[in-house]
Amino acid sequence: MREVLLEAPGLLVLDEGHTPRNQRSHIWKVLTKSQTPKRIILSGTPFQNNFSELYGTLSLVKPSFPNMIPPELKTFCHKQGQRSSKKWGWEADSGNIERDPSDDDKIQKLKLLMDPFV
C-alpha cells in the first residue's frame, strides 16, 4: 500500500499545508517521498515571514523549486530563516533590522521565480 500511495496518485492536496514547515518535520520527510507530479498546498495560516519555512513548503509543492533558485538566492533564504529571533519580512521593514540594500533585489528575484506557481 505504501508504494501505491507514493507512486500512483496524480494529484496531492495537502490541507493545513503550513504543518510541514521544515525539513525536520516528519510529515515533510514523508511528503518528499511522494512522486505525485501535481501538488496543491492549502493553508489559512501565514508563514510569519520565515524564509526557511516558505522555502521548505515551496520545495514540497514544487520539488524542482530548489533547482530553480540560483545559489546566492538559496543562501539568502537560509540566512534569513536563521534570523528567527528577529522579525523580517518580504516587504521593507521599519528600519529596526540592519539590511543589505541588495536584499530588496533578491526578494524581487524570488517573487519572480514563485509567480508561476504561487
C-alpha positions as CSV (number, residue, x, y, z in Angstrom):
1,M,0.0,0.0,0.0
2,R,2.9,2.3,0.8
3,E,4.2,2.0,-2.8
4,V,0.8,2.7,-4.3
5,L,0.3,5.9,-2.2
6,L,3.8,7.2,-3.1
7,E,3.7,6.4,-6.8
8,A,0.1,6.2,-8.1
9,P,-1.8,9.4,-7.2
10,G,-2.0,12.0,-9.9
11,L,-2.8,14.9,-7.5
12,L,-1.7,15.5,-3.9
13,V,-3.8,18.0,-2.0
14,L,-2.4,18.9,1.4
15,D,-4.9,20.8,3.7
16,E,-3.2,22.5,6.6
17,G,-0.2,23.0,4.3
18,H,1.6,25.0,6.9
19,T,2.1,21.9,9.1
20,P,5.2,20.5,7.3
21,R,7.2,23.8,7.7
22,N,10.7,22.5,7.6
23,Q,12.9,19.5,6.9
24,R,12.9,18.3,10.5
25,S,9.1,17.7,10.3
26,H,8.2,14.0,10.0
27,I,5.3,15.0,7.7
28,W,7.7,16.9,5.5
29,K,10.0,13.9,5.3
30,V,7.2,11.6,4.2
31,L,5.8,14.0,1.6
32,T,9.1,14.4,0.0
33,K,9.0,10.7,-1.0
34,S,5.8,11.2,-2.9
35,Q,6.2,11.0,-6.7
36,T,3.0,12.8,-7.4
37,P,3.6,15.4,-10.1
38,K,0.7,17.7,-9.3
39,R,0.5,19.2,-5.8
40,I,-1.7,21.7,-4.1
41,I,-1.0,23.1,-0.6
42,L,-3.8,24.9,1.2
43,S,-3.2,26.9,4.3
44,G,-5.0,29.6,6.3
45,T,-2.0,30.2,8.5
46,P,0.6,32.7,7.3
47,F,4.2,31.7,7.2
48,Q,5.2,34.5,9.5
49,N,7.7,35.9,7.0
50,N,10.0,33.0,7.7
51,F,12.1,32.3,4.6
52,S,13.2,28.8,5.6
53,E,9.6,27.7,6.2
54,L,8.5,29.2,2.9
55,Y,11.4,27.6,1.1
56,G,10.6,24.2,2.6
57,T,6.9,24.4,1.8
58,L,7.6,25.6,-1.8
59,S,10.1,22.7,-2.2
60,L,7.2,20.3,-1.2
61,V,4.7,21.8,-3.6
62,K,7.2,22.0,-6.4
63,P,10.1,19.6,-6.0
64,S,12.0,21.3,-8.8
65,F,11.9,24.6,-6.9
66,P,15.3,24.2,-5.2
67,N,16.9,23.6,-8.6
68,M,15.3,26.7,-10.0
69,I,17.0,29.0,-7.4
70,P,20.4,30.4,-8.1
71,P,22.9,29.5,-5.3
72,E,23.1,33.1,-4.0
73,L,19.3,33.2,-3.5
74,K,19.3,29.9,-1.7
75,T,22.0,31.2,0.7
76,F,19.9,34.3,1.2
77,C,16.7,32.3,2.0
78,H,18.6,30.1,4.5
79,K,20.4,33.1,6.1
80,Q,17.1,35.0,6.6
81,G,15.5,31.9,8.0
82,Q,18.2,31.8,10.7
83,R,17.2,35.2,11.9
84,S,14.2,33.7,13.7
85,S,14.7,35.8,16.8
86,K,14.0,38.9,14.8
87,K,11.0,39.8,12.6
88,W,12.0,40.1,9.0
89,G,9.7,40.0,6.0
90,W,9.2,40.3,2.3
91,E,8.4,44.0,2.4
92,A,10.6,46.8,3.6
93,D,10.6,47.0,7.4
94,S,10.5,49.9,9.8
95,G,14.3,50.0,9.9
96,N,14.7,48.0,13.1
97,I,16.9,45.4,11.4
98,E,20.1,46.2,9.5
99,R,19.7,45.1,5.9
100,D,21.9,44.9,2.9
101,P,20.4,47.2,0.2
102,S,20.7,44.3,-2.2
103,D,18.2,42.3,-0.2
104,D,15.3,44.0,-2.0
105,D,16.7,42.9,-5.3
106,K,17.0,39.3,-4.0
107,I,13.4,39.4,-2.7
108,Q,12.2,40.6,-6.1
109,K,14.0,37.8,-7.9
110,L,12.4,35.2,-5.5
111,K,9.0,36.7,-6.2
112,L,9.5,36.3,-9.9
113,L,10.6,32.7,-9.5
114,M,7.5,31.9,-7.5
115,D,5.0,33.8,-9.6
116,P,4.2,30.9,-11.9
117,F,3.0,28.6,-9.1
118,V,2.2,30.6,-6.1
